[in-house]
Amino acid sequence: MASVFSLLAGFALGYLLGSVPFGLLLTKLAGHGDIRAIGSGNIGATNVLRTGNKTIAVATLLGDLLKGTAAVLLADYFLGLDAALAAGLGAFLGHVFPIWLRFKGGKGVATYVGVALGLAWPTALVFALFWLATALLFRRSSLAGLVASFATPFAMFAFHGTHAALLFILLTAILWIKHTANIERLLAGTEPKIGASA
């Protein structure tokens, strides 16, 4: 059983890493201004792609993904598995609710995958396959993320067990709540396609 200290330390580590706003930092460094004033206003890779700079969009995706992975692996190495789960939760919440941006962050998909990658890489592969298939069929990033995230807790249960699956049920619920506006647009048929300017 992990100590309260190790759980809190893992969560804090994860939150600090997760709250780094790569989309905002990279677009400013690239001279595109504040990403929050572009497209959907989101700091994630999908909105960064709307700047037309694919390199920055890929870099944002990797940064948001790997901060989740790093949080889990560091906590697991120094503090143990339970702390790694706490770090995964912290990283996801840090991205979605970063203190530096007044708790207005991204929607969490890339960091969600990064946490899955750190805990059980086959689960991240399952997510990627579901995401890719849905994106190719419907050209909607939000729909692809929602479909893939629905499958992820089941995969996590198969590859890592109950505690990790319960974590991902929670993360999936938060992710879906953060996509409420996207779900409404999907139902209305007005959700922008991948690469659209708005």
C-alpha positions as CSV (number, residue, x, y, z in Angstrom):
1,M,0.0,0.0,0.0
2,A,1.4,3.4,-1.0
3,S,1.8,6.1,1.6
4,V,-0.2,9.3,1.4
5,F,3.0,11.1,0.8
6,S,3.9,9.1,-2.3
7,L,0.4,9.5,-3.7
8,L,0.5,13.2,-3.2
9,A,4.0,13.5,-4.5
10,G,3.0,11.5,-7.6
11,F,-0.1,13.6,-8.2
12,A,1.9,16.9,-7.7
13,L,4.6,15.7,-10.1
14,G,2.0,14.7,-12.7
15,Y,0.1,18.0,-12.3
16,L,3.2,20.1,-12.8
17,L,4.2,18.3,-15.9
18,G,0.7,18.1,-17.3
19,S,0.1,21.8,-16.8
20,V,2.9,22.8,-19.3
21,P,0.9,24.4,-22.2
22,F,2.9,23.2,-25.2
23,G,0.4,24.4,-27.7
24,L,0.4,28.0,-26.3
25,L,4.2,28.1,-25.9
26,L,5.1,26.6,-29.3
27,T,2.7,28.7,-31.3
28,K,3.9,31.9,-29.6
29,L,7.6,30.9,-30.3
30,A,6.7,30.2,-33.9
31,G,5.2,33.7,-34.3
32,H,1.5,32.7,-34.6
33,G,0.4,34.7,-31.5
34,D,-1.9,33.3,-28.9
35,I,-3.5,30.0,-30.0
36,R,-6.5,30.8,-27.8
37,A,-7.4,33.5,-30.3
38,I,-7.4,31.1,-33.2
39,G,-10.1,28.6,-34.3
40,S,-11.8,26.9,-31.3
41,G,-9.5,28.7,-28.8
42,N,-8.2,25.4,-27.5
43,I,-4.5,24.9,-26.7
44,G,-4.3,21.3,-28.1
45,A,-2.8,20.0,-31.3
46,T,-6.0,20.0,-33.4
47,N,-6.4,23.7,-32.9
48,V,-2.7,24.4,-33.4
49,L,-3.1,22.6,-36.8
50,R,-5.5,25.4,-37.8
51,T,-2.6,27.8,-37.9
52,G,-1.4,25.9,-40.9
53,N,1.8,25.0,-39.3
54,K,1.9,21.2,-39.3
55,T,5.3,21.0,-37.6
56,I,4.1,23.0,-34.6
57,A,0.9,20.9,-34.5
58,V,2.9,17.6,-34.4
59,A,5.3,19.1,-31.8
60,T,2.3,20.1,-29.6
61,L,0.8,16.6,-29.9
62,L,4.1,15.0,-28.9
63,G,4.7,17.4,-26.0
64,D,1.2,16.9,-24.6
65,L,1.4,13.2,-25.0
66,L,4.9,12.7,-23.6
67,K,4.3,14.8,-20.5
68,G,1.7,12.2,-19.5
69,T,4.1,9.4,-20.2
70,A,6.9,11.1,-18.3
71,A,4.8,11.7,-15.3
72,V,3.8,8.1,-15.0
73,L,7.2,6.6,-15.6
74,L,9.0,9.0,-13.2
75,A,6.5,8.4,-10.5
76,D,6.6,4.6,-11.0
77,Y,10.4,4.6,-10.9
78,F,10.8,6.8,-7.8
79,L,7.5,6.2,-5.9
80,G,5.9,3.0,-7.1
81,L,2.9,1.9,-9.1
82,D,0.1,3.5,-7.0
83,A,1.9,6.9,-7.2
84,A,2.2,6.4,-11.0
85,L,-1.6,6.1,-11.2
86,A,-1.8,9.3,-9.1
87,A,0.7,11.0,-11.4
88,G,-1.4,9.9,-14.4
89,L,-4.4,11.6,-12.9
90,G,-2.4,14.6,-12.0
91,A,-1.0,15.0,-15.5
92,F,-4.4,14.7,-17.2
93,L,-5.9,17.3,-14.8
94,G,-2.9,19.5,-15.2
95,H,-3.4,19.7,-18.9
96,V,-7.2,20.2,-18.7
97,F,-7.1,22.6,-15.7
98,P,-3.6,24.3,-15.7
99,I,-3.1,26.7,-12.9
100,W,-0.9,28.9,-15.2
101,L,-3.9,29.5,-17.5
102,R,-6.5,30.1,-14.9
103,F,-7.5,26.4,-15.1
104,K,-8.6,26.8,-18.8
105,G,-6.6,24.2,-20.6
106,G,-7.0,21.6,-23.4
107,K,-9.4,18.8,-23.7
108,G,-6.9,16.2,-22.7
109,V,-6.8,13.6,-25.5
110,A,-3.1,13.6,-26.2
111,T,-2.2,13.6,-22.5
112,Y,-4.8,10.8,-21.9
113,V,-2.9,8.7,-24.5
114,G,0.4,9.6,-22.9
115,V,-0.7,8.3,-19.6
116,A,-2.0,5.1,-21.2
117,L,1.4,4.7,-22.9
118,G,3.2,5.0,-19.6
119,L,1.1,2.5,-17.9
120,A,0.5,-0.1,-20.6
121,W,1.7,0.7,-24.1
122,P,-0.7,-1.8,-25.8
123,T,-3.6,0.2,-24.5
124,A,-2.2,3.3,-26.2
125,L,-2.0,1.2,-29.4
126,V,-5.6,0.2,-29.0
127,F,-6.6,3.9,-28.6
128,A,-4.5,4.8,-31.7
129,L,-6.1,2.2,-33.9
130,F,-9.6,3.2,-32.9
131,W,-8.7,6.9,-33.4
132,L,-7.2,6.4,-36.8
133,A,-10.1,4.2,-38.1
134,T,-12.7,6.7,-36.9
135,A,-10.7,9.7,-38.2
136,L,-10.2,8.2,-41.6
137,L,-13.9,7.4,-41.8
138,F,-15.4,10.6,-40.5
139,R,-12.6,13.2,-40.6
140,R,-13.6,14.5,-37.2
141,S,-10.8,14.6,-34.6
142,S,-13.3,15.0,-31.7
143,L,-15.3,12.0,-32.7
144,A,-12.2,9.9,-33.2
145,G,-11.1,10.8,-29.6
146,L,-14.4,10.0,-28.1
147,V,-14.7,6.6,-29.8
148,A,-11.2,5.7,-29.0
149,S,-11.5,6.8,-25.3
150,F,-14.6,4.7,-24.9
151,A,-12.6,1.6,-25.8
152,T,-9.6,2.5,-23.6
153,P,-10.8,1.5,-20.1
154,F,-11.6,-2.0,-21.4
155,A,-8.2,-2.3,-22.9
156,M,-6.6,-1.0,-19.8
157,F,-8.4,-3.6,-17.7
158,A,-7.1,-6.3,-20.0
159,F,-3.5,-5.1,-20.0
160,H,-3.0,-3.5,-16.6
161,G,-5.8,-4.5,-14.3
162,T,-8.7,-3.0,-12.2
163,H,-7.0,0.0,-10.7
164,A,-5.7,1.4,-14.0
165,A,-9.1,0.7,-15.6
166,L,-10.9,2.6,-12.9
167,L,-8.5,5.5,-13.4
168,F,-9.3,5.5,-17.1
169,I,-13.1,5.4,-16.5
170,L,-12.6,8.6,-14.6
171,L,-10.4,10.2,-17.2
172,T,-12.8,9.2,-20.0
173,A,-15.7,10.7,-18.1
174,I,-13.8,14.0,-17.8
175,L,-12.7,13.9,-21.4
176,W,-16.3,13.4,-22.6
177,I,-17.5,16.3,-20.4
178,K,-14.7,18.5,-21.9
179,H,-16.1,17.6,-25.3
180,T,-19.7,18.5,-24.6
181,A,-19.6,21.3,-27.2
182,N,-18.0,19.0,-29.7
183,I,-20.7,16.4,-29.1
184,E,-23.4,19.0,-29.6
185,R,-21.8,20.1,-32.9
186,L,-21.4,16.5,-34.0
187,L,-25.1,15.8,-33.5
188,A,-25.9,19.0,-35.4
189,G,-23.5,18.2,-38.2
190,T,-21.5,21.4,-37.7
191,E,-18.3,20.0,-36.2
192,P,-15.2,21.1,-38.3
193,K,-13.2,18.5,-40.1
194,I,-9.6,17.8,-39.4
195,G,-7.5,20.6,-40.8
196,A,-10.4,23.0,-41.2
197,S,-9.7,26.6,-40.5
198,A,-12.4,27.0,-37.9
